[in-house]
Amino acid sequence: MMNNSFAQPMWQNGPAPGQFYNFIGGGYNNGAPAQLPRELTTCGPYGTKHSTAAITTGSSVLGIKFDGGVLVAADTLVSYGSLARYQNIDRVFKINDKILIGGSGDFADIQSIMRNIEQKMIEDQCCNDGVIMKPKAMATWMTRVLYNRRSRMNPLYIDVVVGGIDEGGAPYLGSVDLRGRAYDDYVVATGFARHLALPLVRERKPKDRDFTFEEATNLIREAMKVLYYRDTRSMPRYTVGICTAANCSIKGPFKVEENWTFAETVKGY
């Protein structure tokens, strides 16, 4: 008979005999209120350690609203410190036919929040009431989740861009950071794109109308080129999420049109 010393007990963390199982975040246990939801992580030998810094990180995400929808773009690099470790990772996600999300920051935390969102989408499908989550509602929900984690001194080290088509077919574009702070605008960004891409887009904004799809596409292309040149945690390959009244989709990866001939004129280094 095989002896597997690593096998776990069949009913580990189960209830004591004669008691009910206390599921995370719901119900009562022997008449007492259930405990607050816990993180789905296993305690180590010295207890649970909260994250204090991002480890594997994604850089900038840029979102631009145009007259028929939104565009959300991000490169495909996830860095391990200063090492360009994972070079083919999509950081723009399609949630449903109305919502796109782009994530920057700690990629493990991005994966964590995406698992929660996927579970929320499954719950919505189980209701089968014909109601579809809209981007503004998703952004509001994420502010509550991220602020709750921040208040428990265990934040998710992420900045997200939420875009899509809201009620009445109106495009929506917003950003939520790790402390639950949020805003919406015709252009939003995270990471270095806040410093490099936002001024580039804002100076091209027509005063009396929204961007057209062609204008927004050209701005995305130019902004991703600038970010590749100036941001050391960026890659020349990126994906773009497009959300219109018809549907949402992820396109790419696209390649930045590199031109390094100007390097010959750089002096003083």
C-alpha atoms as an extended CHARMM CRD file, in Angstrom:
* protein
*
       269  EXT
         1         1  MET       CA              0.0000000000        0.0000000000        0.0000000000  PROA      1               0.0000000000
         2         2  MET       CA              1.3780000000        3.3790000000       -1.0670000000  PROA      2               0.0000000000
         3         3  ASN       CA              2.2100000000        5.7430000000        1.7840000000  PROA      3               0.0000000000
         4         4  ASN       CA              1.8210000000        9.3760000000        0.7260000000  PROA      4               0.0000000000
         5         5  SER       CA              3.0490000000       11.5500000000        3.5910000000  PROA      5               0.0000000000
         6         6  PHE       CA              2.0450000000       14.7170000000        1.6770000000  PROA      6               0.0000000000
         7         7  ALA       CA             -1.6400000000       13.8310000000        1.4190000000  PROA      7               0.0000000000
         8         8  GLN       CA             -3.9750000000       16.2800000000        3.1580000000  PROA      8               0.0000000000
         9         9  PRO       CA             -6.7770000000       15.1930000000        5.4980000000  PROA      9               0.0000000000
        10        10  MET       CA            -10.0070000000       14.4910000000        3.6580000000  PROA      10              0.0000000000
        11        11  TRP       CA            -12.0270000000       17.0210000000        5.6880000000  PROA      11              0.0000000000
        12        12  GLN       CA             -9.3910000000       19.6330000000        6.4390000000  PROA      12              0.0000000000
        13        13  ASN       CA            -10.7620000000       22.8640000000        7.9310000000  PROA      13              0.0000000000
        14        14  GLY       CA            -14.1960000000       21.2860000000        8.1360000000  PROA      14              0.0000000000
        15        15  PRO       CA            -16.7170000000       21.7380000000       10.9510000000  PROA      15              0.0000000000
        16        16  ALA       CA            -16.5040000000       19.9800000000       14.2900000000  PROA      16              0.0000000000
        17        17  PRO       CA            -18.8050000000       16.9820000000       14.7200000000  PROA      17              0.0000000000
        18        18  GLY       CA            -22.4340000000       18.1130000000       15.0440000000  PROA      18              0.0000000000
        19        19  GLN       CA            -21.7860000000       21.5970000000       13.6730000000  PROA      19              0.0000000000
        20        20  PHE       CA            -22.3560000000       23.2150000000       10.2970000000  PROA      20              0.0000000000
        21        21  TYR       CA            -19.6630000000       24.3450000000        7.9010000000  PROA      21              0.0000000000
        22        22  ASN       CA            -19.0730000000       28.1030000000        8.0770000000  PROA      22              0.0000000000
        23        23  PHE       CA            -18.7000000000       29.1560000000        4.4510000000  PROA      23              0.0000000000
        24        24  ILE       CA            -16.6600000000       32.2750000000        3.8060000000  PROA      24              0.0000000000
        25        25  GLY       CA            -18.7170000000       35.4510000000        3.8140000000  PROA      25              0.0000000000
        26        26  GLY       CA            -22.2070000000       34.1010000000        4.3200000000  PROA      26              0.0000000000
        27        27  GLY       CA            -24.7230000000       32.5550000000        6.7000000000  PROA      27              0.0000000000
        28        28  TYR       CA            -24.5520000000       31.8920000000       10.4240000000  PROA      28              0.0000000000
        29        29  ASN       CA            -22.5700000000       29.4080000000       12.4320000000  PROA      29              0.0000000000
        30        30  ASN       CA            -24.5520000000       27.9490000000       15.3630000000  PROA      30              0.0000000000
        31        31  GLY       CA            -26.5890000000       31.1270000000       15.7130000000  PROA      31              0.0000000000
        32        32  ALA       CA            -23.5470000000       33.4250000000       15.6720000000  PROA      32              0.0000000000
        33        33  PRO       CA            -22.9370000000       35.8470000000       12.7810000000  PROA      33              0.0000000000
        34        34  ALA       CA            -20.4940000000       34.6290000000       10.1810000000  PROA      34              0.0000000000
        35        35  GLN       CA            -16.9930000000       35.9720000000       10.2450000000  PROA      35              0.0000000000
        36        36  LEU       CA            -15.8780000000       38.6720000000        7.8280000000  PROA      36              0.0000000000
        37        37  PRO       CA            -14.7460000000       37.3550000000        4.4380000000  PROA      37              0.0000000000
        38        38  ARG       CA            -11.1690000000       36.1340000000        4.4940000000  PROA      38              0.0000000000
        39        39  GLU       CA             -8.6840000000       36.0880000000        1.6690000000  PROA      39              0.0000000000
        40        40  LEU       CA             -8.4550000000       32.7780000000       -0.1560000000  PROA      40              0.0000000000
        41        41  THR       CA             -4.8360000000       32.2850000000        0.8700000000  PROA      41              0.0000000000
        42        42  THR       CA             -3.2420000000       29.7120000000        3.1280000000  PROA      42              0.0000000000
        43        43  CYS       CA             -1.4640000000       30.9110000000        6.2530000000  PROA      43              0.0000000000
        44        44  GLY       CA              2.2470000000       30.2350000000        6.3160000000  PROA      44              0.0000000000
        45        45  PRO       CA              4.1370000000       28.7930000000        9.2930000000  PROA      45              0.0000000000
        46        46  TYR       CA              4.4590000000       32.3020000000       10.7810000000  PROA      46              0.0000000000
        47        47  GLY       CA              0.9760000000       33.5910000000        9.8850000000  PROA      47              0.0000000000
        48        48  THR       CA             -0.3350000000       35.5040000000        6.8970000000  PROA      48              0.0000000000
        49        49  LYS       CA              1.8880000000       38.2630000000        5.4890000000  PROA      49              0.0000000000
        50        50  HSD       CA              0.2550000000       41.1210000000        3.6310000000  PROA      50              0.0000000000
        51        51  SER       CA              1.8040000000       42.3580000000        0.3970000000  PROA      51              0.0000000000
        52        52  THR       CA              3.9260000000       45.4490000000        0.8850000000  PROA      52              0.0000000000
        53        53  ALA       CA              5.1490000000       45.9600000000       -2.6830000000  PROA      53              0.0000000000
        54        54  ALA       CA              4.3740000000       44.9010000000       -6.2350000000  PROA      54              0.0000000000
        55        55  ILE       CA              6.5480000000       42.0570000000       -7.5390000000  PROA      55              0.0000000000
        56        56  THR       CA              5.6230000000       41.2510000000      -11.1440000000  PROA      56              0.0000000000
        57        57  THR       CA              4.3760000000       44.4860000000      -12.6660000000  PROA      57              0.0000000000
        58        58  GLY       CA              2.7570000000       45.7510000000      -15.8220000000  PROA      58              0.0000000000
        59        59  SER       CA              3.3320000000       49.3250000000      -16.8960000000  PROA      59              0.0000000000
        60        60  SER       CA              1.0420000000       51.8560000000      -18.5730000000  PROA      60              0.0000000000
        61        61  VAL       CA             -2.5410000000       51.4830000000      -19.7650000000  PROA      61              0.0000000000
        62        62  LEU       CA             -4.1230000000       54.1600000000      -21.9780000000  PROA      62              0.0000000000
        63        63  GLY       CA             -7.8190000000       54.6330000000      -22.6900000000  PROA      63              0.0000000000
        64        64  ILE       CA             -9.3510000000       57.0700000000      -25.1910000000  PROA      64              0.0000000000
        65        65  LYS       CA            -13.0460000000       57.7620000000      -25.7510000000  PROA      65              0.0000000000
        66        66  PHE       CA            -14.2450000000       58.4200000000      -29.3000000000  PROA      66              0.0000000000
        67        67  ASP       CA            -17.6380000000       59.2840000000      -30.7610000000  PROA      67              0.0000000000
        68        68  GLY       CA            -18.7420000000       55.6540000000      -31.0690000000  PROA      68              0.0000000000
        69        69  GLY       CA            -17.0460000000       53.8910000000      -28.1560000000  PROA      69              0.0000000000
        70        70  VAL       CA            -13.7170000000       53.5340000000      -26.3640000000  PROA      70              0.0000000000
        71        71  LEU       CA            -10.2200000000       52.2140000000      -27.0230000000  PROA      71              0.0000000000
        72        72  VAL       CA             -8.0380000000       50.6960000000      -24.2830000000  PROA      72              0.0000000000
        73        73  ALA       CA             -4.4050000000       49.8220000000      -25.0260000000  PROA      73              0.0000000000
        74        74  ALA       CA             -1.5570000000       48.2440000000      -23.0470000000  PROA      74              0.0000000000
        75        75  ASP       CA              1.7470000000       46.6180000000      -23.9330000000  PROA      75              0.0000000000
        76        76  THR       CA              2.3270000000       42.9070000000      -23.3670000000  PROA      76              0.0000000000
        77        77  LEU       CA              5.2390000000       43.0840000000      -20.9150000000  PROA      77              0.0000000000
        78        78  VAL       CA              5.1050000000       41.9920000000      -17.2840000000  PROA      78              0.0000000000
        79        79  SER       CA              8.3960000000       42.7540000000      -15.5230000000  PROA      79              0.0000000000
        80        80  TYR       CA              9.9520000000       40.9550000000      -12.5740000000  PROA      80              0.0000000000
        81        81  GLY       CA             11.7280000000       43.8780000000      -10.9510000000  PROA      81              0.0000000000
        82        82  SER       CA             13.9240000000       45.2530000000      -13.7290000000  PROA      82              0.0000000000
        83        83  LEU       CA             13.8520000000       41.9730000000      -15.6850000000  PROA      83              0.0000000000
        84        84  ALA       CA             11.5960000000       41.8510000000      -18.7620000000  PROA      84              0.0000000000
        85        85  ARG       CA             10.3820000000       38.4350000000      -17.6310000000  PROA      85              0.0000000000
        86        86  TYR       CA              7.0180000000       37.7980000000      -19.3410000000  PROA      86              0.0000000000
        87        87  GLN       CA              6.7840000000       39.3880000000      -22.7800000000  PROA      87              0.0000000000
        88        88  ASN       CA              3.5100000000       38.0420000000      -24.1540000000  PROA      88              0.0000000000
        89        89  ILE       CA              0.9090000000       38.8060000000      -21.4850000000  PROA      89              0.0000000000
        90        90  ASP       CA             -2.3950000000       40.4640000000      -22.4020000000  PROA      90              0.0000000000
        91        91  ARG       CA             -3.3250000000       43.1650000000      -19.9020000000  PROA      91              0.0000000000
        92        92  VAL       CA             -6.5260000000       44.2510000000      -21.6410000000  PROA      92              0.0000000000
        93        93  PHE       CA             -9.5150000000       42.0340000000      -20.8380000000  PROA      93              0.0000000000
        94        94  LYS       CA            -13.0000000000       41.6960000000      -22.2690000000  PROA      94              0.0000000000
        95        95  ILE       CA            -15.5090000000       41.2580000000      -19.4450000000  PROA      95              0.0000000000
        96        96  ASN       CA            -18.7010000000       41.1180000000      -21.5060000000  PROA      96              0.0000000000
        97        97  ASP       CA            -20.1100000000       42.7640000000      -24.6350000000  PROA      97              0.0000000000
        98        98  LYS       CA            -20.2180000000       46.1200000000      -22.8360000000  PROA      98              0.0000000000
        99        99  ILE       CA            -17.0420000000       46.2670000000      -20.6960000000  PROA      99              0.0000000000
       100       100  LEU       CA            -13.2860000000       46.3480000000      -21.2310000000  PROA      100             0.0000000000
       101       101  ILE       CA            -10.7030000000       46.4830000000      -18.4380000000  PROA      101             0.0000000000
       102       102  GLY       CA             -7.0050000000       47.2980000000      -18.6810000000  PROA      102             0.0000000000
       103       103  GLY       CA             -4.8030000000       46.5890000000      -15.6770000000  PROA      103             0.0000000000
       104       104  SER       CA             -1.4150000000       47.8900000000      -14.5740000000  PROA      104             0.0000000000
       105       105  GLY       CA              0.5480000000       47.2860000000      -11.3960000000  PROA      105             0.0000000000
       106       106  ASP       CA              1.0830000000       43.9210000000       -9.7050000000  PROA      106             0.0000000000
       107       107  PHE       CA             -0.0450000000       41.2910000000      -12.1950000000  PROA      107             0.0000000000
       108       108  ALA       CA             -0.8560000000       38.7500000000       -9.4950000000  PROA      108             0.0000000000
       109       109  ASP       CA             -3.3070000000       41.2620000000       -8.0220000000  PROA      109             0.0000000000
       110       110  ILE       CA             -4.7360000000       41.8790000000      -11.4980000000  PROA      110             0.0000000000
       111       111  GLN       CA             -5.3330000000       38.1400000000      -11.8240000000  PROA      111             0.0000000000
       112       112  SER       CA             -6.9440000000       38.1330000000       -8.3690000000  PROA      112             0.0000000000
       113       113  ILE       CA             -9.4370000000       40.8950000000       -9.1820000000  PROA      113             0.0000000000
       114       114  MET       CA            -10.1520000000       39.2860000000      -12.5650000000  PROA      114             0.0000000000
       115       115  ARG       CA            -11.1020000000       36.0320000000      -10.8260000000  PROA      115             0.0000000000
       116       116  ASN       CA            -13.5240000000       37.9870000000       -8.6490000000  PROA      116             0.0000000000
       117       117  ILE       CA            -14.9820000000       39.7140000000      -11.7150000000  PROA      117             0.0000000000
       118       118  GLU       CA            -15.3690000000       36.3960000000      -13.5580000000  PROA      118             0.0000000000
       119       119  GLN       CA            -17.2340000000       34.9780000000      -10.5670000000  PROA      119             0.0000000000
       120       120  LYS       CA            -19.4690000000       38.0450000000      -10.5620000000  PROA      120             0.0000000000
       121       121  MET       CA            -20.2180000000       37.5310000000      -14.2570000000  PROA      121             0.0000000000
       122       122  ILE       CA            -21.1460000000       33.9010000000      -13.5560000000  PROA      122             0.0000000000
       123       123  GLU       CA            -23.5210000000       35.0190000000      -10.7970000000  PROA      123             0.0000000000
       124       124  ASP       CA            -25.1350000000       37.4990000000      -13.1910000000  PROA      124             0.0000000000
       125       125  GLN       CA            -25.6060000000       34.7450000000      -15.7780000000  PROA      125             0.0000000000
       126       126  CYS       CA            -27.1590000000       32.4630000000      -13.1580000000  PROA      126             0.0000000000
       127       127  CYS       CA            -29.7410000000       35.1510000000      -12.3770000000  PROA      127             0.0000000000
       128       128  ASN       CA            -30.8040000000       35.0550000000      -16.0540000000  PROA      128             0.0000000000
       129       129  ASP       CA            -32.7840000000       38.2810000000      -15.6720000000  PROA      129             0.0000000000
       130       130  GLY       CA            -31.5980000000       39.9250000000      -18.8760000000  PROA      130             0.0000000000
       131       131  VAL       CA            -29.6030000000       42.5680000000      -16.9950000000  PROA      131             0.0000000000
       132       132  ILE       CA            -26.0100000000       43.0450000000      -18.2060000000  PROA      132             0.0000000000
       133       133  MET       CA            -23.3260000000       44.6950000000      -16.1020000000  PROA      133             0.0000000000
       134       134  LYS       CA            -22.4060000000       48.1430000000      -17.4470000000  PROA      134             0.0000000000
       135       135  PRO       CA            -18.9590000000       49.7900000000      -17.2300000000  PROA      135             0.0000000000
       136       136  LYS       CA            -19.9920000000       52.5450000000      -14.8200000000  PROA      136             0.0000000000
       137       137  ALA       CA            -21.4680000000       49.9770000000      -12.4340000000  PROA      137             0.0000000000
       138       138  MET       CA            -18.2860000000       47.8860000000      -12.7560000000  PROA      138             0.0000000000
       139       139  ALA       CA            -16.0980000000       50.8960000000      -11.9470000000  PROA      139             0.0000000000
       140       140  THR       CA            -18.2480000000       51.7230000000       -8.9060000000  PROA      140             0.0000000000
       141       141  TRP       CA            -18.0580000000       48.1190000000       -7.6880000000  PROA      141             0.0000000000
       142       142  MET       CA            -14.2770000000       48.1370000000       -8.0730000000  PROA      142             0.0000000000
       143       143  THR       CA            -13.9870000000       51.3210000000       -6.0000000000  PROA      143             0.0000000000
       144       144  ARG       CA            -15.7580000000       49.4960000000       -3.1530000000  PROA      144             0.0000000000
       145       145  VAL       CA            -13.5860000000       46.3950000000       -3.4720000000  PROA      145             0.0000000000
       146       146  LEU       CA            -10.2930000000       48.2790000000       -3.6590000000  PROA      146             0.0000000000
       147       147  TYR       CA            -11.2030000000       50.7000000000       -0.8840000000  PROA      147             0.0000000000
       148       148  ASN       CA            -12.2080000000       47.7580000000        1.3150000000  PROA      148             0.0000000000
       149       149  ARG       CA             -8.8320000000       46.0850000000        0.7330000000  PROA      149             0.0000000000
       150       150  ARG       CA             -7.0280000000       49.3500000000        1.4190000000  PROA      150             0.0000000000
       151       151  SER       CA             -8.9620000000       49.8330000000        4.6660000000  PROA      151             0.0000000000
       152       152  ARG       CA             -7.8360000000       46.3840000000        5.8310000000  PROA      152             0.0000000000
       153       153  MET       CA             -4.2110000000       47.3840000000        5.1680000000  PROA      153             0.0000000000
       154       154  ASN       CA             -3.9510000000       44.7200000000        2.4570000000  PROA      154             0.0000000000
       155       155  PRO       CA             -4.4150000000       46.6200000000       -0.8100000000  PROA      155             0.0000000000
       156       156  LEU       CA             -4.3460000000       45.2760000000       -4.3170000000  PROA      156             0.0000000000
       157       157  TYR       CA             -1.4310000000       47.0850000000       -5.9430000000  PROA      157             0.0000000000
       158       158  ILE       CA             -3.2050000000       47.8570000000       -9.2040000000  PROA      158             0.0000000000
       159       159  ASP       CA             -4.4860000000       50.7360000000      -11.3000000000  PROA      159             0.0000000000
       160       160  VAL       CA             -7.2720000000       49.8250000000      -13.7130000000  PROA      160             0.0000000000
       161       161  VAL       CA             -8.9220000000       51.4780000000      -16.6860000000  PROA      161             0.0000000000
       162       162  VAL       CA            -12.6000000000       50.5980000000      -17.1460000000  PROA      162             0.0000000000
       163       163  GLY       CA            -14.2500000000       51.3950000000      -20.4600000000  PROA      163             0.0000000000
       164       164  GLY       CA            -17.2860000000       50.4080000000      -22.4350000000  PROA      164             0.0000000000
       165       165  ILE       CA            -20.7970000000       51.3050000000      -23.4880000000  PROA      165             0.0000000000
       166       166  ASP       CA            -23.1060000000       52.5060000000      -20.7240000000  PROA      166             0.0000000000
       167       167  GLU       CA            -26.8520000000       53.0990000000      -20.5500000000  PROA      167             0.0000000000
       168       168  GLY       CA            -28.3140000000       54.5930000000      -23.7060000000  PROA      168             0.0000000000
       169       169  GLY       CA            -25.2920000000       53.6310000000      -25.7980000000  PROA      169             0.0000000000
       170       170  ALA       CA            -23.0680000000       56.3760000000      -24.3200000000  PROA      170             0.0000000000
       171       171  PRO       CA            -19.3240000000       55.5700000000      -24.1440000000  PROA      171             0.0000000000
       172       172  TYR       CA            -17.8600000000       55.4480000000      -20.6430000000  PROA      172             0.0000000000
       173       173  LEU       CA            -14.1970000000       55.6190000000      -19.6710000000  PROA      173             0.0000000000
       174       174  GLY       CA            -12.8840000000       55.7480000000      -16.1010000000  PROA      174             0.0000000000
       175       175  SER       CA             -9.9500000000       54.8280000000      -13.8830000000  PROA      175             0.0000000000
       176       176  VAL       CA             -9.7440000000       53.2950000000      -10.3930000000  PROA      176             0.0000000000
       177       177  ASP       CA             -6.5540000000       53.1130000000       -8.3350000000  PROA      177             0.0000000000
       178       178  LEU       CA             -5.4310000000       50.8980000000       -5.4540000000  PROA      178             0.0000000000
       179       179  ARG       CA             -7.0900000000       53.1330000000       -2.8290000000  PROA      179             0.0000000000
       180       180  GLY       CA            -10.4760000000       53.0950000000       -4.5500000000  PROA      180             0.0000000000
       181       181  ARG       CA            -10.1720000000       56.6220000000       -5.9520000000  PROA      181             0.0000000000
       182       182  ALA       CA            -11.9100000000       57.0000000000       -9.2940000000  PROA      182             0.0000000000
       183       183  TYR       CA            -12.5800000000       59.5030000000      -12.0370000000  PROA      183             0.0000000000
       184       184  ASP       CA            -13.8990000000       59.4480000000      -15.6100000000  PROA      184             0.0000000000
       185       185  ASP       CA            -12.8070000000       61.5080000000      -18.6230000000  PROA      185             0.0000000000
       186       186  TYR       CA            -12.3870000000       61.3210000000      -22.4080000000  PROA      186             0.0000000000
       187       187  VAL       CA             -8.8180000000       60.0870000000      -21.8320000000  PROA      187             0.0000000000
       188       188  VAL       CA             -7.4830000000       58.1690000000      -18.8070000000  PROA      188             0.0000000000
       189       189  ALA       CA             -4.1400000000       56.5080000000      -18.1840000000  PROA      189             0.0000000000
       190       190  THR       CA             -2.0530000000       54.6750000000      -15.6060000000  PROA      190             0.0000000000
       191       191  GLY       CA              1.6750000000       54.5170000000      -14.9550000000  PROA      191             0.0000000000
       192       192  PHE       CA              4.0120000000       56.5970000000      -17.0830000000  PROA      192             0.0000000000
       193       193  ALA       CA              1.2030000000       57.2240000000      -19.5820000000  PROA      193             0.0000000000
       194       194  ARG       CA             -0.1880000000       59.7580000000      -17.0970000000  PROA      194             0.0000000000
       195       195  HSD       CA              2.8830000000       61.8920000000      -17.7100000000  PROA      195             0.0000000000
       196       196  LEU       CA              3.7160000000       61.0710000000      -21.3200000000  PROA      196             0.0000000000
       197       197  ALA       CA              0.4620000000       60.1820000000      -23.0900000000  PROA      197             0.0000000000
       198       198  LEU       CA             -2.1510000000       62.4000000000      -21.4120000000  PROA      198             0.0000000000
       199       199  PRO       CA             -0.5910000000       65.6930000000      -22.5780000000  PROA      199             0.0000000000
       200       200  LEU       CA             -0.1770000000       64.2500000000      -26.0730000000  PROA      200             0.0000000000
       201       201  VAL       CA             -3.8720000000       63.3330000000      -26.2940000000  PROA      201             0.0000000000
       202       202  ARG       CA             -5.2210000000       66.4650000000      -24.6060000000  PROA      202             0.0000000000
       203       203  GLU       CA             -3.4440000000       68.8560000000      -26.9510000000  PROA      203             0.0000000000
       204       204  ARG       CA             -5.0620000000       67.0800000000      -29.9300000000  PROA      204             0.0000000000
       205       205  LYS       CA             -8.6080000000       67.1830000000      -28.5280000000  PROA      205             0.0000000000
       206       206  PRO       CA            -11.0710000000       69.0820000000      -30.7840000000  PROA      206             0.0000000000
       207       207  LYS       CA            -12.9300000000       71.7510000000      -28.8190000000  PROA      207             0.0000000000
       208       208  ASP       CA            -16.3910000000       71.1730000000      -30.2560000000  PROA      208             0.0000000000
       209       209  ARG       CA            -16.5920000000       67.4080000000      -30.7220000000  PROA      209             0.0000000000
       210       210  ASP       CA            -15.2930000000       64.0000000000      -29.6660000000  PROA      210             0.0000000000
       211       211  PHE       CA            -12.4810000000       62.1390000000      -31.3550000000  PROA      211             0.0000000000
       212       212  THR       CA            -13.3600000000       60.0530000000      -34.3860000000  PROA      212             0.0000000000
       213       213  PHE       CA            -12.3350000000       56.4030000000      -34.4760000000  PROA      213             0.0000000000
       214       214  GLU       CA             -9.4800000000       57.1760000000      -36.8930000000  PROA      214             0.0000000000
       215       215  GLU       CA             -8.1860000000       60.0140000000      -34.7100000000  PROA      215             0.0000000000
       216       216  ALA       CA             -8.3340000000       57.8670000000      -31.5590000000  PROA      216             0.0000000000
       217       217  THR       CA             -6.5670000000       54.9920000000      -33.3340000000  PROA      217             0.0000000000
       218       218  ASN       CA             -3.7550000000       57.2570000000      -34.5360000000  PROA      218             0.0000000000
       219       219  LEU       CA             -3.3550000000       58.7090000000      -31.0380000000  PROA      219             0.0000000000
       220       220  ILE       CA             -3.1210000000       55.2160000000      -29.5210000000  PROA      220             0.0000000000
       221       221  ARG       CA             -0.4730000000       54.2920000000      -32.0800000000  PROA      221             0.0000000000
       222       222  GLU       CA              1.5660000000       57.4340000000      -31.4240000000  PROA      222             0.0000000000
       223       223  ALA       CA              1.2100000000       57.2450000000      -27.6380000000  PROA      223             0.0000000000
       224       224  MET       CA              2.3690000000       53.6100000000      -27.5290000000  PROA      224             0.0000000000
       225       225  LYS       CA              5.4050000000       54.5890000000      -29.5890000000  PROA      225             0.0000000000
       226       226  VAL       CA              6.2870000000       57.4120000000      -27.1680000000  PROA      226             0.0000000000
       227       227  LEU       CA              5.8230000000       55.0840000000      -24.1990000000  PROA      227             0.0000000000
       228       228  TYR       CA              8.1290000000       52.5050000000      -25.7480000000  PROA      228             0.0000000000
       229       229  TYR       CA             10.8060000000       55.1240000000      -26.3340000000  PROA      229             0.0000000000
       230       230  ARG       CA             10.5590000000       56.7030000000      -22.8880000000  PROA      230             0.0000000000
       231       231  ASP       CA              9.4100000000       53.9850000000      -20.4710000000  PROA      231             0.0000000000
       232       232  THR       CA             12.0270000000       51.3700000000      -19.6210000000  PROA      232             0.0000000000
       233       233  ARG       CA              9.2690000000       48.9440000000      -18.5000000000  PROA      233             0.0000000000
       234       234  SER       CA              7.5410000000       48.9890000000      -21.8810000000  PROA      234             0.0000000000
       235       235  MET       CA              7.5770000000       46.7410000000      -24.9500000000  PROA      235             0.0000000000
       236       236  PRO       CA              7.1420000000       47.4750000000      -28.6740000000  PROA      236             0.0000000000
       237       237  ARG       CA              4.2100000000       45.0400000000      -28.7740000000  PROA      237             0.0000000000
       238       238  TYR       CA              0.7460000000       45.9920000000      -27.5240000000  PROA      238             0.0000000000
       239       239  THR       CA             -2.9110000000       44.9960000000      -27.6830000000  PROA      239             0.0000000000
       240       240  VAL       CA             -5.9440000000       47.2480000000      -28.1220000000  PROA      240             0.0000000000
       241       241  GLY       CA             -9.4560000000       46.6890000000      -26.8040000000  PROA      241             0.0000000000
       242       242  ILE       CA            -12.2540000000       48.2150000000      -28.8890000000  PROA      242             0.0000000000
       243       243  CYS       CA            -15.7490000000       48.6070000000      -27.4570000000  PROA      243             0.0000000000
       244       244  THR       CA            -18.6450000000       49.9620000000      -29.5140000000  PROA      244             0.0000000000
       245       245  ALA       CA            -22.4130000000       49.6510000000      -29.3130000000  PROA      245             0.0000000000
       246       246  ALA       CA            -22.1790000000       46.4530000000      -31.3840000000  PROA      246             0.0000000000
       247       247  ASN       CA            -19.6680000000       44.5370000000      -29.2560000000  PROA      247             0.0000000000
       248       248  CYS       CA            -16.2820000000       44.5470000000      -27.5130000000  PROA      248             0.0000000000
       249       249  SER       CA            -13.1760000000       42.8310000000      -28.8360000000  PROA      249             0.0000000000
       250       250  ILE       CA             -9.4130000000       42.6470000000      -28.2940000000  PROA      250             0.0000000000
       251       251  LYS       CA             -7.1950000000       43.2810000000      -31.3190000000  PROA      251             0.0000000000
       252       252  GLY       CA             -3.5090000000       42.6260000000      -31.7640000000  PROA      252             0.0000000000
       253       253  PRO       CA             -0.7900000000       42.3250000000      -30.7680000000  PROA      253             0.0000000000
       254       254  PHE       CA              0.4510000000       45.2500000000      -32.8160000000  PROA      254             0.0000000000
       255       255  LYS       CA              4.0720000000       46.2950000000      -33.2890000000  PROA      255             0.0000000000
       256       256  VAL       CA              5.3930000000       49.7840000000      -32.5890000000  PROA      256             0.0000000000
       257       257  GLU       CA              6.9630000000       51.3490000000      -35.6810000000  PROA      257             0.0000000000
       258       258  GLU       CA             10.4580000000       51.8880000000      -34.3150000000  PROA      258             0.0000000000
       259       259  ASN       CA             12.8420000000       54.4560000000      -35.7310000000  PROA      259             0.0000000000
       260       260  TRP       CA             16.1660000000       54.8730000000      -33.9190000000  PROA      260             0.0000000000
       261       261  THR       CA             17.9450000000       57.0820000000      -36.4650000000  PROA      261             0.0000000000
       262       262  PHE       CA             17.5030000000       60.0600000000      -34.1170000000  PROA      262             0.0000000000
       263       263  ALA       CA             19.9080000000       58.3720000000      -31.6640000000  PROA      263             0.0000000000
       264       264  GLU       CA             22.8440000000       59.6000000000      -33.7530000000  PROA      264             0.0000000000
       265       265  THR       CA             22.0050000000       63.1740000000      -32.7900000000  PROA      265             0.0000000000
       266       266  VAL       CA             21.9100000000       62.5310000000      -29.0330000000  PROA      266             0.0000000000
       267       267  LYS       CA             24.9240000000       64.1780000000      -27.4070000000  PROA      267             0.0000000000
       268       268  GLY       CA             26.3650000000       64.4010000000      -23.9110000000  PROA      268             0.0000000000
       269       269  TYR       CA             26.1050000000       60.7820000000      -22.6930000000  PROA      269             0.0000000000
